[in-house]
Amino acid sequence: MTKKEDDMASTDISQTIADMRRYYNSGQTRSVTFRIEQLSKLKSMIRSHEDEIIQALYHDLKKPPFESYASEIGIMYVEIEHAIRHIKSWSHPKRVATPILHFLSSSRIYQEPYGVVLIMGPWNYPFNLLIAPLVGAIAAGNCVVIKPSELAGGMSGTFAGLISKYFHPDYIHAVEGGVETSQQLLAGKFDYIFYTGSTAVGRVVMEAAARNLTPVTLELGGKSPCIVDEDVSLDYAVKRIAWGKFFNAGQTCIAPDYCLVHSAIKDVFLEKMKKTIRDFYGDDPMQSPDYARIVNEKHFQRLTRLLGDGNIIAGGKTDAANLYIAPTLIEGVSLQDGIMQEEIFGPLLPIMAFDRLEQAIDMVNRLPRPLALYFFSNNARNQQEILTKTSYGGGCINDTISHIGSLTLPFGGIGNSGMGAYHGKTSFDTFSHSKSILTRSNLIDMPLRYPPYGNKVTFLKWLFRVIG
């Protein structure tokens, strides 16, 4: 992009933000009726273009239609309907208790939209991870600029086209482009920024937001561990781990990144895992219609390099022309190997053994806090041990990735894996400012607080001893 083109693009983005701010200031988006209408329109948009969305996902990731519908489309209907059903109660001012110190007063919390917000999405679930935060932004009453990932070009174009067809450009506007476009957007003055993607880019987003003191939600990633205890329903555990790991060819921010398996069952675990991969995808997963592909050559080459760590005990086959990497099991790795130094984000599963649960906990705690953790065990004491001695965004006991589908569970990270959360009411809260209002009666006034103070401090001390 030339400097002239860059300046023109920056001007266009600045104008878009200015137009949206005028639209927001008109008060149009604050009506609950308007918000419900827009959420219904969003649902209608998805319903009318399911096939187009599925085709775009196949274009970008060769994502199987079942995975596309389950993780990108069907789950969005649930999210939208939940918001429509509850938006009136979420938006209604909440009366809260008032301390006796403020007698003859009332206290309420008003949820108001931030204003003009920016949502930046990733490439791995390029529809879901734009729509899910958009539902919260609409429900809260904001105007929204949306930046799809350029790495999922098919979905980026499809999404931008649908948004322009269904929504007023001063209300919801999709901006396509690469790194330069993202930089121009981050230079703009937004009232809130919601970013999903890598930790490295998350730091850039937060730094840009800090210049304008803009609050952010960062949905990042990390090395999400899967711990398999000795006392476990192994057949269930293996299937659930394989499903969570190889769904979307491992390109899921909360996919099990590595497995820590009790040494007493490790050999059996590995044999069952090999069999499960064959059951899922056949003897040659490359021929399976149910197995996705790596998003682009850059990520393919990165994952191929990681195959050099440890010993491949299943899979390992690659095909650069088709961006294919087989479901792969690897052992003989250490925390110092490259494959354990970065989020894998692909179908490679390192497997390490432990003898005591304390060892597994120590290994997890030596790495940055992950977005998710999965523990497979029938031992209630060990379950509690994991819950209290490890820190992570969220997770499951005896399952993988399913917690993201619950609207009653806030989804988000901690530390390097992110900040803030969303889904269900938490999405509405994320895109709302809680405005606290105390309303005082004019029936009487308390002269104690006004100067001159004289010896009022004696009475003040007594008062706070009584009410404290």
N, C-alpha and C positions, 0 to 999 in steps of 0.2 A: 504494500500500500504506500503510495507516494504521500509526501507531506500535505499536498493539497487535498488528496482524498481523505487523509486522516483528519484534517481540519474540518472537512465537510461532514464526515461521519460524526465527529464530536459535536458539531453544531446540531445535527439531526437528533442526537441523543439528548442534548441539552433542551432542545425544543420539545421533544417528547415528554421529558420530565416536567417542563413548565406547563404544557398543555394538560397533563394529568393532574398537576397540582391545582390548576384552575377548576378542573372537573371535580376534584375532591372537595375543594373549598365551597363549591356550589351546594354541598350537603346531600347530593343525590345518593351517595353510597351508604348513608347512615340509616336509611329506612330499613327496618327488618323485612318488610314486604319486598323491597327491592333486592335485598340479599338472597332471600329465598327464591325469587324469580331467576336470579343469575345462577344460583346453584342448580336449579332445575334445568336451565339452559345448558349448563355444563354437562349434566347427565345426559340430556338429549343429544348433545354434540358427540359424546362418546358412543351412545347407543346407535346413532345413525352412521357411524364410521368405524365400526369394529373391524371389519375386514381390511380397511385401509391402514388402520393402526397395526394390525397383525402383520400385514405385508411389509410395512416399514421396519418393524422389529426383525423380521426375517432378513430383510435387505442388510441391516446393520450387523446382526449377530447370528444369523441363521437360527434364531430362537424358535423352538418348536411351538406350534399354535397353542398346545395345552399350557405350556409355561407362560406364554404371552398372555393368555386369557386369565390364568390363575393369578399371576403376580403383577400384571400391569392394567388389566381391564376390570375383571369381576370384582376385585377387592376395592376398586375405586367407587363402584356403585354403593357398596356398603358404607364407605367413608362419607360420600355425599349425602346419602339418605340419613345417616346418623346426624349430620350437621343440620339438615333441614328439619328433622324432628325435634332437635333440642335448641335451636338457635334463639328462640324467644326466651327461654329460661336463662340461657347463657348471657343474653344481652340485657336482661332486666337488672336494674340496680339492686344490689344485695344489702339489706339492712344488717348491720353488725352491732355487737354490744358496745355500749359507751361507758367508759370509766366513771365512777361516782364523782370524781373530781370535776367532770363536766356535766353535772346534773342539770336537768331541763334542757338537754341537747340530744340530738340524734345523729347517728353515724351511718353513712352509706358508701358503698364502693360502686363506682360507675365504670363500665368497660367501654373505652373509646378506641377507635382505630388509630393506628400510628399515622397513616396518611398515604404517602406514595412509597411502596416497598419494592424491593428487588429480590427475585428468586432466581438463583443460578443452579442449573441441574447438571447431573453427570451423564455418562454415556451407557452405563451398565443396565440401568432400568430407566431408559430415557423418557418414558411416558409417566409411569407411576411416580417417579421422584420429582416430577414437575407438578402433576395434578394434586398429589397429596398435600403439599404445602399450600397450593393455590386454593384448595377447599377452605383451609383455615384463614387465609388472607381475605377471601370473599366473605366468609361468615363473619369476620370481624369488622368488615366495612371499609377495606382499603382499596386503593387503586394499585395495579400491579404491573410491573415490567418483568418479563420472563426471558431468561437467556438459556435456550437449549444448548446442549453440548454439540460442538461442531464435529466431534469424533463419531457421533451417531447421526450422520448427515441425512439419511433417509427419514428418520424420525424428526430431526430438526425442521426440515422443510414441511413435512406433513403437519407437525404441531403448529408451526407458525401460520400455515394456511388455514387450519381449522380455527385458530384463535381470531384471525382477521375476519373470518366469515361469520362468526357467531357473536363477537363482542365489539363494542365501540372502542376505537383505538385510544381514546382518552381515558378509558376505564381499565382495559387489560390489553397489553401490547407485547408481542413476542419480538425479540431482537435477535437475529441470527448473526453469526460471525465467529471469528477465531479469537486468539489471544488479544489482538489489538482492540477488538470490540469489547472484550471483558474489561480491559484496562480503562477504556473510555467510560464504560458503565460505572466502574468503581470510582472514577474521578467525579461522578455526579453526586448530587446531594440527595440521598434517599433518607427516609425516616426509619427504615429497618432493612436489613439484608439477611436473607436466608440462603446459605450455601451448602450444597452437598457435593463432596468430592474428596480429593486427597488432602492429607495433612499439610503437605508442602504448600499447596495453593491456598489452603485454609489460613495459613499464616499471612499470605499476601492479602487476602480478603480482610482479615482482621486489622492489619496495618492500615489499609486504605480506609476502612470504616472509622478507625481511631482518629483520622485527620478531621472528620466531621462529627466526632462523638456519636456515631451511629451505632445503635445496638445491633447485635448479630446473633444468629443461631448458626452453628457450624456442625454439620453432620459429616463426620470424617470416617475413619476406619481404624486399621490396626490389626495386630495379629491375634485373632480371636481363638483361644485355646479350646480344645475338647478333651476332657479328662474322663477316662473310662476306669471305673473302680473294679475291684475283683468281684464284689457282690453285685452282679448286674444281670439283667435280662438280655443276654448277649445278642440273640437273634434280632430283637427289636432295635437294640443300640446300633448294630452294624448297618441295618437298612436306613435308619433315621440319619446316621452320620453320612452315609454315602449319598443319600438324597440331598441333604443340606449342602454338602461339599460340591457335588457335580451338577447341581441345578444351575442352569445358565453357564455351564462350563467353568464353574467356580468363580465367576465374575460377580460376586455378591459381597457387599461390604461386611456382612455378618456371617459369611460362610465360615465353617471351621477351618482355621488356617493351619493348624497342626494338631496332632493327637498325642496325648500322654496316656499310655495304656499300662495297667498293672502288669508287671512282669509275669505273674502266674497265668495270665490268660492271653498274653500278647501273641503267641504263635497261633492259637485258635482264632483270635481276632483277625489276624492277617489272612488266614485261609478263608474265613467267612466273608471278609471284605472282598477278596478276589472273586469269590463265587457271586457275591451280590452285584458287583460291577458287570459280570457276564450276564446275570439275570436281567439287569436293567437295560444294557446296551448291546448285548450279543457278543460274539467272539471278536468282532471288529467294530468298535464304536463309531468309526468313521462312516460306516454304512447305516448307522442308526438314524432314523428320522427324529429321534427324541434327544439328540445331543447337539448343543449349540457350538459355535465357533468363537475364536478369539477376535476381538473387535478390530484390530489392525496389525500391520506388520511390526510396528514399534513394540507393542505389547507382546506379540508373538516372539520376537527376538529376545526380549527381556526374560520371558518365561523359559525359553530354550536354554539360556545361559544358566538359569537356576537348576536345570536338570543335571548339571555337572556336580552338584553337591550330593554327597551320600551315595547310597546304593539303590538303584531302581529294582524293585521286586515285583512290580506289575505295571503294565502300561509303558510309557516312555516314548511311544511312537509319535512322530510329528510329520506334518505335511505343510510346507510353507505356502504352496500354491493355494491351498484351501484354508489356511490359517487354522489348521487342526492340531490339537495336542490331546492325546488320549488321556482318559482318567488314569492318574499315575500315583502309585504308592512308593514312598521312599523311606528307607531306614538308614541308620548309621550316620545321622547328622548330629551336630552339636549347636549350642546357642551361638557359637562363634562363626558358623557357616553363613554364607550370604543368604541362603534361603530362609534363615532364621533372623536376619537383620532387617528385613523389609516385609511389608504385607505382600503375600503371594498373588492374590487376586487372579487365580487361575486354577486349573484342575490338577494341581500337584499337592499331595498330602504327605508331609513328613510325619513319621510315627516314631516316637521315643518311648522307652520303658521307664517305669518307676517301681520301687519296692515298697515305699511307704508314702502315704498321702502327703505328708509334710514335704517330701521331695518334690512332688508335683506342684504344690502350692509355692514352694520356693522358686521353681523354674518360672512359673507364671509371673511372680512378683518381681523377678529380675528384668522383665521386659516392660515397656511403657504400658499403661493401663489400656486394655482393649475395649472395642465397642461391644463385644459380646463374649460370654463364656458359657460353655455347655458341660454339664456334669452328669454322667450316667452312673447311677448307683441306686441300690435298693436299701442302703443303710442310712437311716434318718440322721444319725449322729454325724456321719461323714458329709451328708448334704449340708447340715448346719455349719460344719467346719469350713466348707468351701464358701458358703454365703458370708461368713463373718471374717474370713482371713484373706479374701481376695477382693480387689476393687475393679469394677468394669461397668460399662454402660447399662447392660441388661443381659438377659439370656434365658436359658431353659434348664430344667432338670429332667433328664430322660427324654430330651428331644433337641432338635436344632432349628433355628431361624423362625420357628412358629410364633414367637412372642411378638414379632413385628406385625402380625395380623390381628392383634387385639386392640380394639379402640379404647379399652379401659386402662391399658398400660402405656404410659408415656415412653416414647422411643427417643433415645439420644445417647450421646457419649459422655466421657469424662476425661479430662486431661488431654493427651494427644489424640484421643478418639472423638473429641468434639465438646461442644457446650450447648445447652438448651435442649429442648425436646419438642416432639409433636405427636400427632395422631389423636383423633377424637376431640374431646374438650381441650386437651393440651394444645392442639393446633390453634384453636380459637384464642386461648390465653396467650400463646406465643405472639400472635399478631395483634394483641390488644394491650393498651396501657390501662392499668388499674388506677383510676383517679379517685382519691379518697376525699370525701367531703363531710365535714362536721357542721351541722346546722344548729345554732344556738337560739334559745328562746329569748324574747325580749320582756318576759314577765317580770323578771328581777335581774339585778346586776350584782356582781360580787366586788365590793370595793377593796378587798384584800390585795388584789393584784396591782393596783394602781399606786404610783408614788403620790405623796411622800410615804416611804416605807416605815419610818420611825422604828418602833420595836415590834413590828408585825412578824419578824422572823421567829420570835418565840412561839406565836400561834401557828406559824407555818410548820415548824418542827413537830409540834404536837399533832397537827392535822395529818402529816405524812406518816407518823407513827401509827395513827389510828387506821388509815386506809391502806398502808403498805403491807 
